[in-house]
Amino acid sequence: MIEKSLKRKKILIWTGGIILILVLGISLTSRYFANKFKPLIKEQIKELVLRSTDSLYHIEFSSIRINLLTANASLTDVKVVPDTQIFKKLIALKKAPNNIYYVQLEKLGIRNFHLFRLLQERKLNISQLRLDNPNVVMINKQFDFNEDKLPQPNQSPYDYISAYLKEFSIHTIDFNNIRFKYINNNKTKPEVDSVKNLNITLKDYLIDPHSATDKSRLYLLKDVQINLNNYTFATPDSLYHLNLHQLDFSAASGKLNIKRFSLIPRLDEMRFGQVLGYSKDRYEILMSDISLEGINLPLYILKQELFAKEMNIANGSVAVFNNNALPKKETEKIGRYPHQLLQKVKGKMHISQLNLNNVNISYSVFDRDSRQKGTISFENTSGGFSNVTNMPKYKEKNPFMTASLTSYMMGKGKLDVNFKFDLNAKDGAFSYAGVLGHLEGRSLNRITRPLGMVEIKSGEVKKLEFNIEANDSIAKGLMKFQYNDLSVNLLKREEGEDRLVRQGWMSFLANAIVLNPNNPDKSGIMITAPIQEVRKKNGSFFHFIWRTLLQGIKHSVGVTEAKQQKIKTQIARFGQMKIDREARQARREKRRLLREKAEARKKN
């Protein structure tokens, strides 16, 4: 038993020793050949980059480490640099790309380069290139000769490597935590943008006799995947932080998804305008789901034109606040309607269809007279925009951007509205038409009390229809407003306090003289309100629409110039009657005192 045990130990020891010797031998042999082949491989890498890019790029690195046993390698202090003289020659030959790149990184990792396949079959197949923390600079200059160019090379890179390689492929190229700078050289002064924390994965890069003509490939790649996590950007005016949480894009599918997007003001509602020193709209935007489909990445790479078949925005909110107790900055806003601003966007874009789903929109104002905040809200807004574009070739086919939206005013009254924007109109022409369904009138007190100092006691909106044509200077149209049992209280702010109190006499006059309690009235006569609203030059798009609709509502309920003059006359008459009554009372009091004095003298 003991002898058998000793024999087993000896066998294990010898076996272990042999394995150790083999491992050491292979390791030393691997290291020997790796060192021997280093100069050759170093030159081959440089030659490969030169040949595969038609001498446009060359690679520089300080050292190379190779492990033939694991078929792994790494380069340190790597730079990929374009040759500007070659680039100029390519421009002259009309073969230059629109983009050139400068890449710099501390280490480039090469995993599993399949040495035996390279030696036996002359095929260099690499499983992974890993580039950590690279600095990438992309310079764009658009050339006419690249117009409508396909995302395949002019000449197959295989022609440059075929003398010593039958195939060159990289399964995955990972750029991790990129610092990316984009320079637009298409204007007199270069424009620079930059982003950090960017991750890019290039899938299945292939150079062989057929890859250059493979239309399923994008610049010899099967896919380009982009990921950006937790990107935060402070706007140039320092008023907002823009946050992007988890952006993912795949060129193969043409889909881009943003998990969460936000535009957050750096100051709260009241301090926002106070710090600026004047009244200015404050925006707060939160979106949970944004996606684009059918993105044409080659078009964007070549010409920085964003083309997408569809964009979806869902589950979010847009809140606008303005403090009109502050001084107004007289800034002209002519030419700043949505479709006009779209035409001024620097980058060219075309989105065939933009869909909204479950977006809450609110507009709030802190009023200088009431010292209170009023809010009008449009909740669960859904619908879509068509032909969102600033590109001439698409505007030639269809010069109109249209929108069809459904929302719930104050969360209760269903509102259907349609917009039509003329993208070529120099005067900003657009039109809008809509229908508001049943709504309890008191639901509007959130806005009428603080902003109009009017409290709706009762009233039921049956239907409100409007159809309006507008441009930069004027809006004209028609409104039909059907309602029942309208009654209001006029309010005023209690002196020295921030609370509103009822004006009894004025409220009585408004209900008795001014307001139409029903439309149509008891005899069935319907008041139709013509609209003609002149735009204030410093008024925003939404302010203009609100003023236009308010004019139609006021006319429908009876707040016309004639009735306002009538109530002013009535108030003046009642005021004079009060003065006359007080004068008569004073005269009577004087006579009474004189009688009392006369009677006192008689008694004395």
C-alpha positions as CSV (number, residue, x, y, z in Angstrom):
1,M,0.0,0.0,0.0
2,I,2.8,2.3,1.1
3,E,4.8,1.5,-2.0
4,K,1.9,2.2,-4.3
5,S,1.4,5.6,-2.6
6,L,5.0,6.5,-3.0
7,K,4.9,5.5,-6.7
8,R,1.8,7.7,-7.3
9,K,3.6,10.7,-5.6
10,K,6.7,10.2,-7.8
11,I,4.5,10.0,-10.9
12,L,2.7,13.2,-9.9
13,I,5.9,15.0,-9.1
14,W,7.5,13.9,-12.4
15,T,4.3,14.9,-14.3
16,G,4.1,18.2,-12.6
17,G,7.8,18.9,-13.3
18,I,7.4,18.0,-17.0
19,I,4.3,20.2,-17.3
20,L,6.2,23.1,-15.5
21,I,9.2,22.6,-17.8
22,L,6.9,22.6,-20.9
23,V,5.1,25.7,-19.7
24,L,8.4,27.5,-19.0
25,G,9.8,26.3,-22.3
26,I,6.7,27.5,-24.2
27,S,6.7,30.8,-22.3
28,L,10.4,31.4,-22.9
29,T,10.1,30.3,-26.6
30,S,7.0,32.6,-26.9
31,R,8.9,35.5,-25.4
32,Y,12.0,34.8,-27.6
33,F,9.9,34.8,-30.8
34,A,7.8,37.7,-29.6
35,N,11.0,39.8,-29.1
36,K,12.4,38.5,-32.3
37,F,9.3,39.4,-34.2
38,K,8.7,42.7,-32.5
39,P,10.5,44.9,-35.0
40,L,8.8,43.0,-37.9
41,I,5.3,43.3,-36.3
42,K,5.9,46.9,-35.5
43,E,6.7,47.7,-39.1
44,Q,3.8,45.5,-40.3
45,I,1.3,47.4,-38.2
46,K,2.5,50.8,-39.5
47,E,2.4,49.4,-43.0
48,L,-1.1,48.0,-42.6
49,V,-2.5,51.4,-41.4
50,L,-0.8,53.2,-44.2
51,R,-1.9,50.8,-46.9
52,S,-5.5,50.3,-45.6
53,T,-6.1,54.1,-45.5
54,D,-4.4,54.9,-48.9
55,S,-1.5,56.6,-46.9
56,L,-3.9,59.2,-45.4
57,Y,-3.2,58.0,-41.9
58,H,-0.1,56.8,-40.1
59,I,0.2,55.3,-36.6
60,E,2.8,56.2,-34.0
61,F,3.5,54.3,-30.7
62,S,6.4,54.2,-28.3
63,S,6.4,50.4,-27.5
64,I,4.7,47.1,-28.3
65,R,4.2,44.1,-26.0
66,I,3.3,40.7,-27.5
67,N,2.3,37.4,-25.9
68,L,2.3,34.7,-28.5
69,L,1.1,32.2,-25.9
70,T,-2.2,34.1,-25.4
71,A,-2.2,35.8,-28.8
72,N,-2.6,39.2,-27.1
73,A,-0.7,42.4,-27.6
74,S,-0.7,46.1,-26.6
75,L,0.7,49.3,-27.9
76,T,1.5,52.3,-25.7
77,D,1.4,56.1,-26.3
78,V,-0.6,55.6,-29.5
79,K,-1.3,58.3,-32.0
80,V,-3.2,58.0,-35.3
81,V,-2.5,61.1,-37.3
82,P,-3.7,62.2,-40.8
83,D,-1.1,63.3,-43.4
84,T,-2.3,66.8,-44.4
85,Q,-0.2,66.8,-47.6
86,I,-1.9,63.5,-48.7
87,F,-5.2,65.0,-47.7
88,K,-4.6,68.0,-50.0
89,K,-3.7,65.6,-52.8
90,L,-6.9,63.6,-52.3
91,I,-8.9,66.8,-52.4
92,A,-7.3,67.7,-55.8
93,L,-8.2,64.2,-57.0
94,K,-11.7,64.5,-55.6
95,K,-11.2,61.5,-53.4
96,A,-10.9,63.1,-50.0
97,P,-13.3,62.2,-47.2
98,N,-15.4,64.9,-45.6
99,N,-14.0,64.0,-42.2
100,I,-10.5,63.5,-40.9
101,Y,-9.6,62.3,-37.4
102,Y,-6.9,62.7,-34.8
103,V,-6.8,59.9,-32.2
104,Q,-4.5,59.8,-29.2
105,L,-4.5,57.3,-26.3
106,E,-2.1,55.9,-23.7
107,K,-2.7,52.2,-24.5
108,L,-4.2,50.1,-27.3
109,G,-5.1,46.6,-26.3
110,I,-5.2,43.8,-29.0
111,R,-6.8,40.6,-27.9
112,N,-6.5,37.2,-29.7
113,F,-4.8,38.0,-33.0
114,H,-4.8,34.3,-34.2
115,L,-1.1,34.0,-34.9
116,F,-1.3,30.5,-36.6
117,R,-4.1,31.6,-38.9
118,L,-2.0,34.6,-39.9
119,L,1.1,32.4,-40.6
120,Q,-0.8,29.5,-42.3
121,E,-3.6,31.4,-44.2
122,R,-2.3,35.0,-44.4
123,K,-5.5,36.1,-42.6
124,L,-5.1,38.6,-39.8
125,N,-8.2,38.1,-37.6
126,I,-8.4,40.1,-34.3
127,S,-11.1,39.4,-31.8
128,Q,-10.9,42.8,-30.1
129,L,-9.2,46.2,-30.1
130,R,-9.7,48.1,-26.9
131,L,-9.0,51.8,-26.7
132,D,-9.4,53.3,-23.2
133,N,-9.8,57.0,-22.5
134,P,-8.9,58.2,-26.0
135,N,-8.9,61.8,-27.2
136,V,-10.6,62.0,-30.6
137,V,-10.8,65.1,-32.8
138,M,-13.1,65.0,-35.8
139,I,-12.8,67.8,-38.4
140,N,-15.6,68.1,-41.0
141,K,-15.2,69.9,-44.3
142,Q,-17.9,69.1,-46.9
143,F,-17.0,68.6,-50.5
144,D,-19.3,68.7,-53.5
145,F,-17.8,65.6,-55.0
146,N,-19.0,63.6,-52.0
147,E,-22.6,64.6,-52.5
148,D,-24.9,61.5,-52.4
149,K,-21.8,59.3,-51.9
150,L,-22.5,55.7,-50.7
151,P,-21.0,54.6,-47.4
152,Q,-18.4,52.4,-49.1
153,P,-14.8,53.4,-50.0
154,N,-14.0,54.7,-53.5
155,Q,-11.4,52.0,-53.9
156,S,-11.3,48.7,-51.9
157,P,-8.6,48.7,-49.2
158,Y,-8.1,45.1,-50.2
159,D,-6.1,46.4,-53.2
160,Y,-3.6,47.9,-50.8
161,I,-3.1,44.8,-48.5
162,S,-3.6,41.9,-50.9
163,A,0.1,41.5,-51.6
164,Y,0.6,40.2,-48.1
165,L,-2.8,39.5,-46.6
166,K,-5.9,37.7,-47.9
167,E,-8.1,39.1,-45.2
168,F,-8.0,41.6,-42.3
169,S,-10.8,41.6,-39.8
170,I,-11.5,42.9,-36.3
171,H,-14.6,41.5,-34.6
172,T,-15.0,44.3,-32.0
173,I,-13.4,47.8,-31.7
174,D,-14.2,49.4,-28.3
175,F,-13.6,53.1,-27.6
176,N,-14.2,53.5,-23.9
177,N,-14.8,56.9,-22.2
178,I,-14.0,59.0,-25.2
179,R,-13.2,62.7,-25.0
180,F,-14.6,63.8,-28.4
181,K,-14.2,67.1,-30.1
182,Y,-16.0,68.0,-33.3
183,I,-14.8,70.9,-35.4
184,N,-17.0,72.3,-38.2
185,N,-14.8,73.9,-40.9
186,N,-17.6,74.7,-43.3
187,K,-17.8,78.4,-42.3
188,T,-15.4,81.3,-42.2
189,K,-14.9,80.7,-38.5
190,P,-14.6,77.1,-37.2
191,E,-17.3,75.9,-34.8
192,V,-16.3,73.6,-32.0
193,D,-18.4,71.2,-30.0
194,S,-17.2,68.6,-27.5
195,V,-18.5,65.7,-25.3
196,K,-17.1,63.4,-22.7
197,N,-17.9,60.0,-21.3
198,L,-18.8,58.7,-24.7
199,N,-18.5,55.0,-25.6
200,I,-18.4,53.7,-29.2
201,T,-18.3,50.1,-30.3
202,L,-17.5,49.2,-34.0
203,K,-18.7,45.7,-35.0
204,D,-17.2,43.3,-37.5
205,Y,-14.7,45.4,-39.5
206,L,-13.6,43.5,-42.6
207,I,-11.3,44.0,-45.5
208,D,-11.5,41.2,-48.1
209,P,-12.1,41.0,-51.9
210,H,-15.9,41.7,-51.4
211,S,-16.4,43.8,-48.3
212,A,-16.0,47.2,-50.1
213,T,-19.0,46.5,-52.2
214,D,-21.1,44.9,-49.5
215,K,-24.1,47.3,-49.1
216,S,-25.0,45.8,-45.8
217,R,-21.8,47.3,-44.4
218,L,-21.2,50.9,-43.3
219,Y,-17.6,51.9,-44.1
220,L,-16.6,48.2,-44.0
221,L,-18.5,47.8,-40.6
222,K,-21.6,45.8,-39.8
223,D,-22.6,48.1,-37.0
224,V,-21.7,51.3,-35.1
225,Q,-23.0,51.4,-31.5
226,I,-22.8,54.6,-29.4
227,N,-23.5,54.9,-25.7
228,L,-23.5,58.0,-23.6
229,N,-24.1,57.9,-19.8
230,N,-25.0,60.7,-17.4
231,Y,-23.9,63.6,-19.7
232,T,-24.4,67.0,-18.1
233,F,-23.9,70.3,-19.9
234,A,-24.3,73.9,-18.5
235,T,-25.9,76.2,-21.1
236,P,-23.7,79.2,-22.2
237,D,-25.9,81.7,-20.3
238,S,-25.4,79.6,-17.0
239,L,-29.2,79.5,-16.4
240,Y,-29.7,75.8,-17.1
241,H,-28.2,72.4,-16.8
242,L,-29.0,70.0,-19.6
243,N,-28.9,66.3,-18.5
244,L,-28.8,63.2,-20.7
245,H,-29.1,59.8,-19.0
246,Q,-28.3,56.8,-21.0
247,L,-28.2,57.5,-24.8
248,D,-27.9,54.4,-27.0
249,F,-27.6,54.3,-30.8
250,S,-27.2,51.5,-33.3
251,A,-26.4,52.3,-36.9
252,A,-27.5,48.8,-38.1
253,S,-31.0,49.4,-36.8
254,G,-31.0,53.1,-37.2
255,K,-32.5,53.5,-33.7
256,L,-31.5,56.0,-31.0
257,N,-33.0,55.8,-27.5
258,I,-32.7,58.3,-24.7
259,K,-33.8,56.9,-21.3
260,R,-34.2,60.3,-19.7
261,F,-33.6,64.0,-20.7
262,S,-34.0,67.1,-18.6
263,L,-33.4,70.8,-18.9
264,I,-33.3,72.1,-15.3
265,P,-33.1,75.8,-14.3
266,R,-30.3,76.6,-11.8
267,L,-32.6,78.9,-9.9
268,D,-36.1,78.5,-8.5
269,E,-39.1,80.3,-10.0
270,M,-39.0,83.6,-8.2
271,R,-35.2,84.0,-8.0
272,F,-34.8,83.2,-11.8
273,G,-36.1,86.6,-12.9
274,Q,-34.9,88.5,-9.8
275,V,-31.3,87.5,-10.5
276,L,-31.7,88.5,-14.2
277,G,-33.4,91.8,-13.2
278,Y,-36.2,91.5,-15.7
279,S,-39.1,89.3,-16.7
280,K,-38.1,86.2,-18.7
281,D,-39.7,82.8,-19.4
282,R,-38.2,80.1,-17.3
283,Y,-38.4,76.5,-18.8
284,E,-38.2,73.2,-17.0
285,I,-38.3,70.1,-19.2
286,L,-38.4,66.5,-18.1
287,M,-38.7,63.6,-20.6
288,S,-38.5,59.9,-19.7
289,D,-38.6,58.3,-23.1
290,I,-37.2,59.7,-26.4
291,S,-36.5,57.6,-29.4
292,L,-35.6,58.2,-33.1
293,E,-35.9,55.5,-35.8
294,G,-34.6,55.3,-39.4
295,I,-31.6,57.5,-38.7
296,N,-29.2,57.8,-41.7
297,L,-25.8,57.7,-40.1
298,P,-23.7,58.0,-43.3
299,L,-25.6,61.1,-44.2
300,Y,-24.8,62.6,-40.8
301,I,-21.2,61.6,-40.9
302,L,-20.7,63.1,-44.4
303,K,-22.8,66.2,-44.1
304,Q,-24.0,66.6,-40.5
305,E,-27.6,66.2,-41.7
306,L,-29.9,64.5,-39.3
307,F,-32.5,62.4,-41.1
308,A,-35.0,60.2,-39.2
309,K,-38.2,58.6,-40.3
310,E,-39.8,58.9,-36.9
311,M,-39.2,60.5,-33.5
312,N,-41.2,59.6,-30.3
313,I,-41.3,61.7,-27.1
314,A,-43.3,60.2,-24.2
315,N,-44.0,60.5,-20.5
316,G,-42.7,63.9,-19.7
317,S,-43.5,67.5,-18.8
318,V,-42.8,71.0,-20.0
319,A,-43.4,73.8,-17.4
320,V,-43.0,77.5,-18.3
321,F,-43.0,80.3,-15.6
322,N,-42.9,84.1,-15.9
323,N,-42.8,86.7,-13.2
324,N,-44.5,89.7,-14.7
325,A,-44.1,91.8,-11.5
326,L,-40.5,92.4,-12.8
327,P,-39.6,95.0,-15.4
328,K,-40.0,93.8,-19.0
329,K,-37.0,93.7,-21.3
330,E,-38.2,95.0,-24.6
331,T,-36.8,92.3,-26.9
332,E,-38.4,92.0,-30.3
333,K,-39.6,88.4,-30.9
334,I,-40.7,88.8,-34.5
335,G,-39.4,85.9,-36.5
336,R,-39.3,83.5,-33.6
337,Y,-42.3,81.3,-34.2
338,P,-41.5,77.5,-33.9
339,H,-41.3,76.9,-37.6
340,Q,-39.1,80.1,-38.1
341,L,-36.7,79.0,-35.3
342,L,-36.5,75.6,-37.0
343,Q,-35.2,77.2,-40.2
344,K,-32.5,79.0,-38.2
345,V,-31.1,75.8,-36.6
346,K,-27.5,75.5,-37.7
347,G,-27.6,71.8,-38.5
348,K,-29.8,70.5,-41.3
349,M,-32.5,68.1,-40.1
350,H,-35.6,66.3,-41.4
351,I,-37.9,64.2,-39.2
352,S,-40.7,62.7,-41.2
353,Q,-43.0,62.1,-38.2
354,L,-42.6,63.4,-34.6
355,N,-45.0,61.8,-32.1
356,L,-45.9,62.9,-28.6
357,N,-47.5,60.7,-25.9
358,N,-48.5,61.6,-22.4
359,V,-46.8,65.0,-22.1
360,N,-48.0,67.5,-19.6
361,I,-47.6,71.2,-20.5
362,S,-48.2,74.1,-18.2
363,Y,-47.8,77.9,-18.4
364,S,-47.6,79.9,-15.1
365,V,-47.4,83.6,-14.4
366,F,-46.9,85.5,-11.2
367,D,-49.1,88.6,-11.5
368,R,-48.0,92.0,-10.4
369,D,-51.5,93.1,-9.4
370,S,-52.8,90.0,-7.6
371,R,-49.4,89.0,-6.2
372,Q,-50.4,85.4,-7.0
373,K,-49.4,82.7,-9.5
374,G,-51.9,81.6,-12.1
375,T,-51.4,78.4,-14.1
376,I,-53.1,77.0,-17.2
377,S,-52.3,73.3,-17.9
378,F,-52.7,71.0,-20.9
379,E,-52.3,67.4,-19.6
380,N,-51.8,64.1,-21.2
381,T,-51.0,65.8,-24.5
382,S,-50.6,63.3,-27.4
383,G,-50.5,63.6,-31.2
384,G,-47.9,64.2,-33.9
385,F,-46.0,66.6,-36.1
386,S,-45.3,65.8,-39.8
387,N,-42.5,67.1,-42.0
388,V,-40.3,68.6,-39.4
389,T,-37.6,70.0,-41.6
390,N,-35.3,72.9,-42.5
391,M,-33.9,71.3,-45.6
392,P,-34.7,72.9,-49.0
393,K,-35.1,69.6,-50.9
394,Y,-37.9,68.4,-48.6
395,K,-39.6,71.9,-48.4
396,E,-39.7,71.8,-52.2
397,K,-41.8,68.6,-52.0
398,N,-43.9,69.8,-49.1
399,P,-43.6,73.4,-47.8
400,F,-45.9,72.7,-44.7
401,M,-45.2,71.3,-41.3
402,T,-48.5,70.2,-39.7
403,A,-49.4,69.1,-36.2
404,S,-52.5,67.3,-34.8
405,L,-52.7,67.3,-31.0
406,T,-55.1,66.1,-28.4
407,S,-54.9,67.4,-24.8
408,Y,-56.9,67.9,-21.6
409,M,-57.2,71.6,-20.6
410,M,-56.8,71.8,-16.8
411,G,-56.8,68.0,-16.9
412,K,-60.6,67.9,-17.7
413,G,-61.7,69.5,-21.0
414,K,-60.7,67.6,-24.1
415,L,-59.0,69.9,-26.6
416,D,-58.3,68.9,-30.2
417,V,-56.1,71.4,-32.1
418,N,-54.5,71.3,-35.6
419,F,-51.6,73.6,-36.7
420,K,-50.3,74.3,-40.2
421,F,-47.0,76.1,-40.6
422,D,-45.7,77.5,-43.9
423,L,-42.0,76.7,-43.8
424,N,-41.2,79.0,-46.7
425,A,-43.3,82.0,-45.6
426,K,-41.2,85.1,-45.0
427,D,-43.9,86.6,-42.8
428,G,-44.2,83.5,-40.6
429,A,-47.6,82.5,-41.8
430,F,-49.4,79.7,-40.0
431,S,-52.9,78.7,-39.0
432,Y,-54.6,76.8,-36.2
433,A,-58.0,75.4,-35.6
434,G,-59.4,73.5,-32.7
435,V,-62.3,72.3,-30.5
436,L,-62.6,72.4,-26.7
437,G,-65.3,70.0,-25.4
438,H,-67.2,70.0,-22.1
439,L,-65.6,71.8,-19.2
440,E,-66.8,73.0,-15.8
441,G,-66.2,76.7,-15.7
442,R,-64.9,76.8,-12.2
443,S,-61.9,74.6,-13.4
444,L,-60.5,77.8,-14.9
445,N,-60.3,79.7,-11.6
446,R,-56.6,78.6,-11.3
447,I,-55.9,81.1,-14.0
448,T,-58.7,83.6,-14.0
449,R,-58.4,84.5,-10.3
450,P,-54.7,85.4,-10.2
451,L,-54.4,86.7,-13.7
452,G,-57.7,88.3,-14.4
453,M,-58.9,88.8,-10.9
454,V,-62.2,87.2,-11.9
455,E,-63.7,84.2,-10.1
456,I,-66.1,82.0,-12.0
457,K,-69.1,81.3,-9.7
458,S,-70.8,79.1,-12.2
459,G,-70.7,78.2,-15.9
460,E,-70.5,75.2,-18.1
461,V,-68.5,75.1,-21.4
462,K,-70.4,73.1,-23.9
463,K,-68.2,73.6,-26.9
464,L,-65.5,76.1,-28.0
465,E,-64.5,76.2,-31.7
466,F,-61.9,78.4,-33.3
467,N,-60.3,78.8,-36.7
468,I,-57.5,81.4,-37.1
469,E,-55.0,82.5,-39.8
470,A,-51.9,84.3,-38.5
471,N,-48.5,85.7,-39.3
472,D,-45.8,87.9,-37.7
473,S,-48.1,90.9,-37.3
474,I,-51.8,89.9,-37.0
475,A,-54.2,87.0,-36.4
476,K,-57.7,86.9,-38.0
477,G,-60.4,84.3,-37.5
478,L,-63.7,83.2,-36.0
479,M,-64.8,81.7,-32.7
480,K,-67.9,79.9,-31.6
481,F,-68.2,79.6,-27.9
482,Q,-71.2,77.7,-26.5
483,Y,-71.8,77.8,-22.7
484,N,-74.6,78.0,-20.0
485,D,-75.2,79.7,-16.7
486,L,-72.2,82.0,-16.6
487,S,-71.8,84.1,-13.4
488,V,-68.7,85.7,-12.0
489,N,-67.3,87.6,-9.0
490,L,-64.9,90.5,-9.7
491,L,-62.0,90.6,-7.2
492,K,-59.5,93.0,-5.9
493,R,-56.5,92.6,-3.7
494,E,-56.9,93.6,-0.1
495,E,-54.7,96.6,0.6
496,G,-51.5,95.6,2.4
497,E,-52.2,91.9,2.0
498,D,-51.8,89.2,-0.7
499,R,-55.4,87.9,-0.6
500,L,-58.2,88.7,-3.0
501,V,-61.6,89.8,-1.9
502,R,-64.9,90.2,-3.8
503,Q,-66.1,93.5,-5.2
504,G,-69.8,93.2,-4.6
505,W,-71.2,96.2,-6.5
506,M,-68.9,95.7,-9.5
507,S,-69.7,92.0,-9.6
508,F,-73.4,92.8,-9.6
509,L,-72.9,95.2,-12.5
510,A,-70.8,92.7,-14.5
511,N,-73.4,90.0,-14.2
512,A,-76.4,92.3,-14.8
513,I,-75.1,94.5,-17.6
514,V,-72.0,93.0,-19.2
515,L,-72.0,89.2,-19.3
516,N,-74.2,87.1,-21.5
517,P,-75.2,84.2,-19.1
518,N,-75.8,81.9,-22.0
519,N,-74.7,81.5,-25.6
520,P,-76.8,80.7,-27.5
521,D,-79.3,82.8,-25.4
522,K,-82.8,81.6,-24.4
523,S,-84.2,82.6,-27.9
524,G,-81.5,80.5,-29.6
525,I,-79.4,83.4,-30.9
526,M,-75.7,82.4,-31.1
527,I,-73.0,85.1,-30.8
528,T,-70.1,84.4,-33.1
529,A,-66.9,86.2,-32.2
530,P,-64.8,87.7,-35.0
531,I,-61.1,87.8,-34.1
532,Q,-58.5,90.4,-35.2
533,E,-55.6,90.6,-32.8
534,V,-52.5,92.7,-33.6
535,R,-49.3,91.0,-32.3
536,K,-47.1,92.8,-29.9
537,K,-43.5,92.8,-31.2
538,N,-42.2,91.5,-27.9
539,G,-44.9,88.9,-27.5
540,S,-44.0,85.2,-27.7
541,F,-45.7,82.6,-29.9
542,F,-47.8,81.2,-27.0
543,H,-48.6,84.7,-25.7
544,F,-49.9,85.7,-29.1
545,I,-52.1,82.6,-29.4
546,W,-53.5,83.1,-25.8
547,R,-54.3,86.8,-26.5
548,T,-56.0,85.8,-29.8
549,L,-58.2,83.2,-28.1
550,L,-58.9,85.5,-25.1
551,Q,-60.2,88.2,-27.5
552,G,-62.7,85.7,-28.9
553,I,-63.8,84.5,-25.4
554,K,-64.3,88.0,-24.1
555,H,-66.4,89.0,-27.2
556,S,-68.5,85.8,-26.8
557,V,-69.3,86.3,-23.1
558,G,-70.2,90.0,-23.7
559,V,-67.0,91.9,-22.7
560,T,-67.2,94.1,-25.8
561,E,-66.0,97.7,-26.1
562,A,-69.6,98.9,-26.2
563,K,-70.6,97.0,-23.1
564,Q,-67.4,98.1,-21.3
565,Q,-68.3,101.7,-22.2
566,K,-71.8,101.1,-21.0
567,I,-70.7,99.8,-17.6
568,K,-68.2,102.7,-17.3
569,T,-71.1,105.1,-17.9
570,Q,-73.2,103.3,-15.4
571,I,-70.5,103.3,-12.8
572,A,-70.0,107.1,-13.4
573,R,-73.7,107.7,-13.1
574,F,-73.9,105.7,-9.9
575,G,-70.8,107.5,-8.7
576,Q,-72.5,110.9,-9.4
577,M,-75.7,109.7,-7.7
578,K,-73.6,108.8,-4.7
579,I,-72.0,112.3,-4.7
580,D,-75.4,114.0,-5.1
581,R,-76.8,111.8,-2.3
582,E,-74.0,112.7,0.0
583,A,-74.4,116.4,-0.9
584,R,-78.1,116.2,0.0
585,Q,-77.3,114.5,3.2
586,A,-74.8,117.2,4.1
587,R,-77.4,119.9,3.3
588,R,-80.0,118.2,5.5
589,E,-77.5,117.8,8.3
590,K,-76.6,121.5,8.0
591,R,-80.3,122.6,8.1
592,R,-80.8,120.3,11.1
593,L,-77.9,121.9,13.0
594,L,-79.2,125.4,12.2
595,R,-82.7,124.4,13.5
596,E,-81.2,123.1,16.7
597,K,-79.2,126.2,17.2
598,A,-82.3,128.4,16.5
599,E,-84.4,126.4,19.0
600,A,-81.6,126.7,21.6
601,R,-81.5,130.5,21.2
602,K,-85.4,130.7,21.7
603,K,-85.1,128.7,24.9
604,N,-82.4,131.0,26.2
